Amino acid sequence: MRHLLLVVVLTSIGCATKKAQQSYLYTGEVFNELPLPTPNSIRTGSGAPGYAYWQQQVDHVIQATLDVENNVIDGHEKITYHNNSPDTLEYIWLQLDQNIHNENSTRSREGRSTGEDSYSGMHVSALTIDSVPHEIKVYGTLGKVNLDTPLLPGVSLEMELDWVFPMPVDANLRMGYDDSYEAGAVWELAHWFPAPCVYDDVYGWNTLQYIGRGEFYTNFGDYEVSITVPRDFLVIASGELDNPEVALTEEQHLRLQEAAKSDDVISICSEDEVAEASSRPGGEGDVTWEFKGNNIRTFAWATSASFIWEASSVEIENIDGEQVRILCQSAYPKEAKKYWVRAVDYVKHAIKYYSDTLYPYPWPQMSVVRGAAGGMEYPMLVYCRGSSHEGLFNVTDHEVGHNWFPMLLNSDERRHAWMDEGINTFVNYNSLETYYGDKEHKPDVSKYIARRFALDLKPVNTKPDLLKSRGHLSYRKPGYGLRFLREEILGKDRFDE
């Protein structure tokens, strides 16, 4: 929170504009009063939650199947929606993010097709609420369900539905499909199931369309997810594997247990075992992997027959002052082995560093997967690439760091990309310095400030879907601004207090 308040003060200074000249350069007084909202019982003047603060909880039980031959995902879902707000809800909005590829999406109608020709989108059927059939009306990447019986404050409802969608194969928008590996393709799934939009005290229902640059704003909840894939596939996901005795061989189960208490990197499935029948459980037909994830804001998963799977663990001090071990995993095809042999160590460093300097990592595991997505974060799971050791370290450290911002601090990424990207970029600089032990890997902050902050650019709090310089405005400007404040203005000791 200390870092967040510093970000707000620093970046708000740069948000004023001189619209008469259509310029984004700041020309006002440095110490002008900030236009902050009036404190109330929900949100206090300090930024801390008030005694009346609330947020919705949305729990999911999902059964999904990957149809490899047709490249289709289909599933059944039970959603338990807890209305913790003081408001009566007459309808529920759902996020249908994969509809971004459809020709009727806002992005496509703006002339920015994702390249998925004739994409049918996410089809929802058999929707019921408390066992009563309901209709869904689809508007691009959103769906609206009018409730026959309004949902009162403090009351929950159960929504059940079936859905199906084709896996995008040409567009890798924070997930994707990559068939360039000898032992088989990699599927990386994210925002792959219908989920209620956030309802909060600021905007009510948050119904911004998913266009691509702006990321996500989602509800916390508990997940029970069953994923059915071909028998020779491995699955890595946003949760803890709940049926290792079914999904793994006895030897793999023992290796995973060893890795969970070891500092050494253990091969759960080695390069020599990839695609070998002996490396998978005996029997015929598909295998269902079961995962549980508690108090997370979404659920992602990756699967392939080509994965080399390695794991270790790292010890941290949890919120109760106890020493606990976090399982750290990597999964990658053999084509990426040159750099990925150190991926588990990169994950371990990030978990340890951010737990010590920010807040103890609250979940049991963290995994990094190599596939189609170049760099994307989800709870307990990140997708990365990287063509050098340092490049892979940087992207892994950044994406794992996102498990603090926004996976713990649940900011609205679709409106305020700078909040999670900027804060995370700032803490990444310090993690990088700690790992490499020198400063030559970090750009000179003074030169960057002088060169880039003088440009006539939009404020950092501009919605990311409207930005052309998102890399600078969402990542580097707030990140370097905080670093400049820490290293050149306040000094490290004073800032870190």
C-alpha positions as CSV (number, residue, x, y, z in Angstrom):
1,M,0.0,0.0,0.0
2,R,2.9,2.3,0.8
3,H,4.2,1.9,-2.8
4,L,0.7,2.3,-4.2
5,L,0.2,5.7,-2.6
6,L,3.5,6.9,-3.8
7,V,2.5,5.9,-7.4
8,V,-0.8,7.7,-7.1
9,V,0.9,10.9,-5.9
10,L,3.7,10.8,-8.5
11,T,1.6,10.0,-11.5
12,S,-1.3,12.2,-10.6
13,I,1.1,15.2,-10.9
14,G,1.6,14.3,-14.6
15,C,-2.1,13.9,-15.4
16,A,-3.0,17.5,-15.7
17,T,-3.1,18.8,-19.3
18,K,-3.4,22.0,-21.2
19,K,-6.3,21.1,-23.4
20,A,-6.5,24.5,-25.1
21,Q,-3.3,23.7,-26.9
22,Q,-4.1,20.0,-27.3
23,S,-0.9,19.2,-25.4
24,Y,-0.3,16.6,-22.7
25,L,2.7,18.4,-21.2
26,Y,2.1,19.4,-17.6
27,T,2.2,23.2,-17.1
28,G,0.5,23.6,-13.7
29,E,1.8,23.9,-10.1
30,V,3.6,20.9,-8.7
31,F,1.7,21.1,-5.4
32,N,-1.8,21.6,-6.7
33,E,-4.5,19.8,-4.6
34,L,-5.1,16.4,-6.0
35,P,-8.7,15.8,-7.3
36,L,-9.3,12.8,-4.9
37,P,-12.8,11.5,-4.3
38,T,-14.5,12.4,-1.0
39,P,-13.8,9.8,1.7
40,N,-16.7,7.6,2.8
41,S,-17.4,4.5,4.9
42,I,-16.4,2.3,2.0
43,R,-13.1,4.0,1.0
44,T,-11.3,6.1,3.5
45,G,-9.2,9.2,2.8
46,S,-6.0,7.2,3.3
47,G,-6.9,4.8,0.5
48,A,-7.6,2.0,3.0
49,P,-10.9,0.1,2.9
50,G,-13.5,1.5,5.3
51,Y,-15.6,-0.4,7.8
52,A,-18.4,-0.8,5.1
53,Y,-16.0,-2.0,2.3
54,W,-17.3,-4.9,0.3
55,Q,-16.5,-6.9,-2.8
56,Q,-18.3,-9.7,-4.5
57,Q,-17.1,-13.3,-4.3
58,V,-17.6,-15.7,-7.3
59,D,-16.8,-19.4,-7.0
60,H,-16.5,-21.7,-9.9
61,V,-16.8,-25.5,-10.4
62,I,-15.7,-26.3,-14.0
63,Q,-15.5,-29.4,-16.1
64,A,-13.7,-28.9,-19.4
65,T,-12.5,-31.1,-22.3
66,L,-10.0,-30.3,-25.0
67,D,-11.0,-31.9,-28.3
68,V,-7.6,-32.1,-30.0
69,E,-8.9,-33.3,-33.4
70,N,-11.3,-30.4,-33.8
71,N,-9.3,-27.9,-31.6
72,V,-12.3,-27.1,-29.5
73,I,-12.8,-26.4,-25.8
74,D,-16.2,-27.4,-24.4
75,G,-17.3,-27.3,-20.8
76,H,-19.9,-27.2,-18.0
77,E,-19.7,-24.6,-15.2
78,K,-21.4,-24.0,-11.9
79,I,-21.0,-20.4,-10.7
80,T,-21.9,-19.4,-7.1
81,Y,-22.3,-15.7,-7.0
82,H,-22.3,-14.1,-3.5
83,N,-23.9,-10.6,-3.5
84,N,-21.9,-8.9,-0.7
85,S,-23.0,-5.5,-1.9
86,P,-25.7,-3.4,-0.3
87,D,-27.5,-3.3,-3.7
88,T,-30.3,-5.5,-5.2
89,L,-29.1,-6.9,-8.6
90,E,-31.7,-7.3,-11.4
91,Y,-29.2,-8.8,-13.9
92,I,-25.7,-10.2,-14.2
93,W,-23.2,-9.4,-16.9
94,L,-20.8,-12.1,-18.0
95,Q,-17.4,-11.8,-19.6
96,L,-17.1,-13.7,-22.9
97,D,-13.6,-12.6,-23.7
98,Q,-12.9,-15.1,-26.6
99,N,-15.6,-13.3,-28.6
100,I,-12.9,-10.7,-29.4
101,H,-12.0,-12.9,-32.4
102,N,-15.6,-12.8,-33.7
103,E,-16.4,-10.5,-36.7
104,N,-19.0,-8.7,-34.6
105,S,-16.7,-7.8,-31.8
106,T,-15.8,-4.1,-31.1
107,R,-12.2,-4.7,-32.1
108,S,-13.3,-6.3,-35.5
109,R,-15.8,-3.6,-36.2
110,E,-13.0,-1.0,-35.6
111,G,-11.1,-2.7,-38.5
112,R,-8.5,-4.5,-36.3
113,S,-9.3,-8.2,-36.9
114,T,-7.3,-10.6,-34.8
115,G,-6.8,-12.8,-37.9
116,E,-9.1,-15.6,-36.9
117,D,-11.2,-15.9,-40.1
118,S,-14.9,-17.0,-39.6
119,Y,-14.4,-17.4,-35.9
120,S,-17.7,-18.4,-34.3
121,G,-16.9,-17.2,-30.8
122,M,-18.0,-18.5,-27.4
123,H,-21.4,-20.2,-27.5
124,V,-23.3,-20.4,-24.2
125,S,-26.2,-22.8,-23.8
126,A,-28.4,-24.5,-21.1
127,L,-28.1,-21.6,-18.8
128,T,-30.0,-21.9,-15.5
129,I,-30.2,-19.8,-12.3
130,D,-31.2,-21.7,-9.2
131,S,-32.3,-24.5,-11.6
132,V,-34.6,-22.1,-13.6
133,P,-33.8,-21.6,-17.3
134,H,-32.6,-18.1,-18.3
135,E,-31.7,-16.5,-21.6
136,I,-28.4,-14.7,-22.3
137,K,-28.1,-11.8,-24.7
138,V,-24.7,-11.4,-26.2
139,Y,-23.1,-8.0,-26.9
140,G,-19.6,-8.6,-28.3
141,T,-17.4,-9.8,-25.5
142,L,-20.2,-9.5,-22.9
143,G,-23.4,-11.3,-22.1
144,K,-26.3,-10.1,-20.1
145,V,-28.6,-12.3,-18.1
146,N,-31.8,-10.7,-16.7
147,L,-32.8,-12.3,-13.4
148,D,-36.4,-13.6,-13.0
149,T,-35.9,-13.0,-9.3
150,P,-33.7,-10.0,-8.2
151,L,-30.7,-10.9,-6.1
152,L,-30.9,-9.3,-2.7
153,P,-28.0,-8.0,-0.6
154,G,-26.3,-10.8,1.3
155,V,-27.9,-13.5,-0.8
156,S,-26.2,-16.0,-3.3
157,L,-27.4,-17.6,-6.5
158,E,-26.2,-20.6,-8.5
159,M,-25.8,-20.2,-12.2
160,E,-25.1,-23.3,-14.4
161,L,-24.2,-23.3,-18.1
162,D,-22.6,-25.2,-20.9
163,W,-20.2,-23.5,-23.3
164,V,-18.0,-24.3,-26.3
165,F,-15.5,-22.3,-28.4
166,P,-12.9,-23.1,-31.0
167,M,-9.3,-22.6,-30.0
168,P,-7.7,-19.5,-31.8
169,V,-4.8,-20.7,-33.8
170,D,-3.5,-17.5,-35.5
171,A,-4.0,-14.9,-32.8
172,N,-2.0,-15.2,-29.5
173,L,-3.9,-12.7,-27.4
174,R,-2.5,-13.6,-23.9
175,M,-3.0,-17.3,-24.6
176,G,-2.7,-19.4,-27.7
177,Y,-1.8,-22.4,-29.7
178,D,1.7,-23.3,-30.9
179,D,2.3,-26.4,-33.1
180,S,5.9,-25.8,-33.9
181,Y,7.3,-28.5,-31.6
182,E,8.4,-32.0,-32.7
183,A,6.7,-33.8,-29.8
184,G,3.4,-32.0,-30.2
185,A,1.6,-28.7,-30.0
186,V,1.2,-26.5,-26.8
187,W,-2.2,-25.2,-25.8
188,E,-2.2,-22.2,-23.4
189,L,-5.7,-21.3,-22.1
190,A,-6.8,-18.1,-20.4
191,H,-10.1,-16.2,-20.0
192,W,-11.6,-19.3,-21.6
193,F,-14.8,-19.7,-19.6
194,P,-17.8,-17.4,-19.0
195,A,-17.3,-15.4,-15.8
196,P,-19.4,-12.6,-14.1
197,C,-18.1,-9.1,-14.6
198,V,-17.0,-7.2,-11.5
199,Y,-19.7,-5.2,-9.7
200,D,-18.1,-2.6,-7.4
201,D,-19.0,0.6,-5.5
202,V,-17.3,2.9,-8.1
203,Y,-18.9,1.9,-11.4
204,G,-21.5,-0.7,-10.6
205,W,-21.2,-3.3,-13.3
206,N,-17.8,-3.0,-15.1
207,T,-18.7,-3.6,-18.7
208,L,-15.9,-2.3,-20.9
209,Q,-15.5,-4.5,-24.0
210,Y,-12.4,-6.6,-24.3
211,I,-10.5,-5.0,-27.2
212,G,-7.0,-6.3,-26.6
213,R,-4.7,-3.7,-25.1
214,G,-6.6,-3.3,-21.9
215,E,-6.3,-6.5,-19.8
216,F,-8.6,-7.7,-17.1
217,Y,-10.7,-6.9,-14.0
218,T,-12.1,-10.0,-12.3
219,N,-13.6,-11.3,-9.1
220,F,-11.9,-13.3,-6.4
221,G,-13.2,-16.8,-5.7
222,D,-12.5,-20.4,-5.2
223,Y,-12.0,-22.8,-8.2
224,E,-12.5,-26.5,-8.6
225,V,-11.5,-27.3,-12.2
226,S,-11.5,-30.7,-14.0
227,I,-9.6,-30.8,-17.3
228,T,-9.9,-33.8,-19.6
229,V,-7.1,-34.2,-22.2
230,P,-5.5,-37.1,-24.1
231,R,-3.6,-39.6,-22.0
232,D,-0.2,-38.6,-23.3
233,F,-0.7,-34.9,-22.3
234,L,0.6,-33.1,-19.2
235,V,-1.4,-30.2,-17.6
236,I,0.0,-27.2,-15.7
237,A,-2.6,-24.9,-14.1
238,S,-3.6,-22.1,-11.8
239,G,-4.0,-24.3,-8.8
240,E,-2.8,-27.3,-6.9
241,L,-3.1,-30.7,-8.5
242,D,-5.8,-32.5,-6.5
243,N,-5.6,-36.0,-8.1
244,P,-1.9,-36.8,-8.7
245,E,-2.6,-40.5,-8.1
246,V,-4.8,-40.5,-11.3
247,A,-3.0,-37.9,-13.5
248,L,0.6,-39.1,-12.8
249,T,2.5,-42.3,-12.7
250,E,3.5,-43.5,-9.2
251,E,7.1,-42.4,-10.0
252,Q,6.1,-39.0,-11.1
253,H,4.0,-38.5,-8.0
254,L,7.0,-39.4,-5.8
255,R,9.2,-37.0,-7.7
256,L,6.6,-34.2,-7.3
257,Q,6.4,-34.9,-3.6
258,E,10.2,-34.8,-3.4
259,A,10.4,-31.5,-5.3
260,A,7.9,-29.9,-2.9
261,K,10.4,-30.2,-0.1
262,S,13.7,-29.9,-2.0
263,D,16.1,-27.1,-2.9
264,D,17.2,-29.2,-5.9
265,V,15.5,-29.1,-9.3
266,I,13.8,-32.5,-9.9
267,S,12.7,-33.8,-13.3
268,I,9.0,-34.8,-13.0
269,C,9.0,-35.7,-16.7
270,S,12.5,-35.6,-18.3
271,E,13.4,-35.1,-22.0
272,D,14.0,-38.8,-22.5
273,E,10.5,-39.5,-21.1
274,V,8.6,-37.1,-23.3
275,A,6.1,-38.9,-25.5
276,E,7.0,-42.3,-23.9
277,A,4.0,-44.4,-23.0
278,S,5.7,-45.4,-19.7
279,S,5.7,-41.8,-18.6
280,R,1.9,-41.7,-18.4
281,P,-0.6,-43.6,-16.3
282,G,-1.6,-47.0,-17.7
283,G,-5.0,-47.5,-19.3
284,E,-6.9,-46.3,-22.3
285,G,-8.7,-43.1,-23.2
286,D,-8.4,-39.6,-21.9
287,V,-7.3,-38.5,-18.5
288,T,-9.0,-35.9,-16.3
289,W,-6.7,-33.6,-14.2
290,E,-8.3,-32.0,-11.2
291,F,-7.1,-28.7,-9.7
292,K,-8.1,-26.5,-6.8
293,G,-7.3,-22.8,-6.4
294,N,-8.6,-20.7,-3.5
295,N,-9.1,-17.0,-3.4
296,I,-7.8,-16.3,-6.9
297,R,-9.1,-13.9,-9.6
298,T,-9.1,-16.2,-12.6
299,F,-7.9,-19.7,-13.7
300,A,-5.6,-20.5,-16.6
301,W,-4.0,-23.8,-17.8
302,A,-1.6,-25.2,-20.4
303,T,-1.3,-28.6,-21.8
304,S,0.9,-30.6,-24.3
305,A,2.5,-33.9,-25.0
306,S,5.8,-32.2,-25.5
307,F,6.4,-30.8,-22.0
308,I,9.6,-31.4,-20.1
309,W,8.4,-30.8,-16.5
310,E,10.8,-29.7,-13.8
311,A,10.2,-28.6,-10.2
312,S,11.8,-27.5,-7.0
313,S,10.7,-25.5,-4.0
314,V,11.7,-22.4,-2.1
315,E,11.2,-21.5,1.6
316,I,9.5,-18.3,2.6
317,E,8.0,-16.9,5.8
318,N,4.2,-16.7,5.5
319,I,1.9,-14.1,7.0
320,D,1.8,-16.0,10.3
321,G,5.6,-16.0,10.6
322,E,5.9,-19.7,9.8
323,Q,8.4,-21.1,7.4
324,V,6.7,-22.7,4.4
325,R,7.8,-24.1,1.1
326,I,6.3,-23.0,-2.3
327,L,6.5,-25.4,-5.2
328,C,8.1,-23.9,-8.2
329,Q,7.7,-25.5,-11.6
330,S,8.5,-25.1,-15.3
331,A,7.1,-26.9,-18.4
332,Y,8.6,-26.5,-21.9
333,P,9.3,-28.4,-25.1
334,K,12.8,-29.7,-25.7
335,E,13.4,-27.0,-28.4
336,A,13.5,-24.4,-25.6
337,K,15.8,-26.4,-23.4
338,K,19.0,-24.2,-23.9
339,Y,17.6,-21.4,-21.8
340,W,14.7,-23.1,-19.9
341,V,16.9,-25.4,-17.9
342,R,17.2,-22.4,-15.5
343,A,13.6,-21.4,-15.5
344,V,12.8,-23.0,-12.1
345,D,15.6,-21.1,-10.5
346,Y,14.2,-17.8,-12.0
347,V,10.8,-18.6,-10.5
348,K,12.3,-19.5,-7.1
349,H,14.2,-16.2,-7.0
350,A,11.1,-14.2,-7.8
351,I,8.9,-15.9,-5.2
352,K,11.6,-15.4,-2.5
353,Y,12.4,-11.8,-3.4
354,Y,8.9,-10.5,-3.7
355,S,7.8,-12.5,-0.6
356,D,10.6,-10.9,1.4
357,T,10.2,-7.3,0.1
358,L,6.5,-7.0,-0.6
359,Y,4.2,-9.6,1.0
360,P,4.4,-13.3,1.6
361,Y,3.3,-15.3,-1.5
362,P,-0.1,-16.8,-0.4
363,W,-0.6,-19.8,-2.7
364,P,1.1,-23.2,-2.7
365,Q,2.8,-23.2,-6.1
366,M,4.0,-21.1,-9.1
367,S,4.6,-22.4,-12.6
368,V,6.1,-21.0,-15.8
369,V,5.2,-22.5,-19.2
370,R,6.8,-22.0,-22.7
371,G,4.3,-21.8,-25.5
372,A,2.6,-19.3,-27.8
373,A,2.2,-16.4,-25.4
374,G,5.2,-14.1,-25.2
375,G,4.6,-13.0,-21.6
376,M,1.4,-13.1,-19.6
377,E,0.5,-13.6,-16.0
378,Y,-2.2,-15.5,-14.2
379,P,-2.6,-16.7,-10.6
380,M,0.0,-19.4,-9.9
381,L,0.8,-19.6,-13.6
382,V,2.7,-17.5,-16.2
383,Y,3.3,-17.9,-19.9
384,C,6.8,-16.8,-21.1
385,R,9.2,-17.0,-24.0
386,G,12.8,-15.7,-24.1
387,S,15.8,-16.2,-26.4
388,S,18.5,-15.7,-23.8
389,H,19.1,-16.4,-20.2
390,E,18.8,-12.8,-19.2
391,G,15.8,-12.3,-21.4
392,L,14.0,-15.3,-19.9
393,F,14.9,-14.2,-16.4
394,N,13.5,-10.7,-17.1
395,V,10.1,-11.9,-18.5
396,T,9.7,-14.6,-15.9
397,D,10.5,-12.2,-13.0
398,H,8.1,-9.6,-14.4
399,E,5.2,-12.1,-14.9
400,V,5.7,-13.8,-11.6
401,G,5.8,-10.3,-10.0
402,H,2.3,-9.8,-11.3
403,N,1.1,-12.3,-8.7
404,W,1.4,-9.4,-6.3
405,F,0.1,-6.7,-8.7
406,P,-2.7,-7.4,-9.7
407,M,-3.3,-10.9,-8.5
408,L,-3.3,-9.7,-4.8
409,L,-4.0,-6.0,-5.3
410,N,-6.9,-6.5,-7.6
411,S,-6.7,-3.4,-9.8
412,D,-8.8,-2.6,-12.8
413,E,-6.3,-3.4,-15.6
414,R,-8.8,-2.5,-18.4
415,R,-9.0,1.1,-17.2
416,H,-5.7,1.6,-15.4
417,A,-2.9,-0.5,-17.0
418,W,-0.2,1.7,-15.4
419,M,-1.2,0.6,-11.9
420,D,-0.1,-3.0,-12.1
421,E,2.4,-2.7,-15.0
422,G,4.1,0.4,-13.5
423,I,4.4,-0.8,-10.0
424,N,5.5,-4.2,-11.1
425,T,8.1,-2.7,-13.5
426,F,9.5,-0.7,-10.6
427,V,9.9,-3.7,-8.3
428,N,11.4,-5.7,-11.2
429,Y,14.3,-3.3,-11.4
430,N,15.3,-4.1,-7.8
431,S,14.8,-7.8,-8.2
432,L,17.1,-7.7,-11.3
433,E,19.8,-5.9,-9.4
434,T,19.5,-8.4,-6.5
435,Y,19.8,-11.4,-8.8
436,Y,22.7,-10.2,-10.9
437,G,24.5,-8.3,-8.2
438,D,25.5,-5.3,-10.3
439,K,23.9,-2.3,-12.1
440,E,25.0,-2.8,-15.7
441,H,21.8,-4.7,-16.4
442,K,19.6,-1.7,-15.4
443,P,19.1,1.3,-17.7
444,D,20.3,4.6,-16.3
445,V,17.2,6.3,-14.8
446,S,18.5,9.9,-15.1
447,K,19.1,9.6,-18.8
448,Y,15.8,7.9,-19.4
449,I,13.9,10.5,-17.4
450,A,15.5,13.4,-19.2
451,R,14.9,11.8,-22.7
452,R,11.4,10.4,-22.3
453,F,9.6,12.5,-19.7
454,A,10.1,15.6,-21.9
455,L,7.9,14.1,-24.7
456,D,4.4,15.3,-25.3
457,L,2.6,12.2,-24.4
458,K,-0.8,11.3,-22.9
459,P,-1.2,10.9,-19.1
460,V,-0.4,7.4,-17.7
461,N,-4.0,7.0,-16.5
462,T,-5.3,7.0,-20.1
463,K,-7.3,3.9,-20.8
464,P,-4.9,1.4,-22.4
465,D,-7.1,0.7,-25.4
466,L,-6.6,4.3,-26.4
467,L,-2.8,4.2,-26.1
468,K,-0.3,3.8,-28.9
469,S,2.7,4.2,-26.5
470,R,1.5,1.7,-24.0
471,G,5.0,0.3,-23.3
472,H,6.2,3.7,-22.2
473,L,3.1,5.1,-20.5
474,S,2.0,1.9,-18.7
475,Y,5.3,0.4,-17.9
476,R,8.3,2.6,-18.0
477,K,7.1,6.0,-17.1
478,P,5.5,5.0,-13.7
479,G,8.3,2.4,-13.2
480,Y,11.1,4.9,-13.8
481,G,9.2,7.6,-12.0
482,L,9.2,5.5,-8.8
483,R,12.8,4.5,-9.3
484,F,13.8,8.1,-9.7
485,L,11.9,9.0,-6.6
486,R,13.6,6.2,-4.6
487,E,17.2,6.6,-5.9
488,E,17.5,10.3,-6.7
489,I,15.0,12.3,-4.6
490,L,14.2,10.5,-1.3
491,G,17.1,8.0,-1.2
492,K,16.7,4.2,-0.9
493,D,16.7,4.1,2.9
494,R,14.0,6.8,3.4
495,F,11.9,5.4,0.5
496,D,12.1,1.8,1.8
497,E,11.0,2.8,5.3
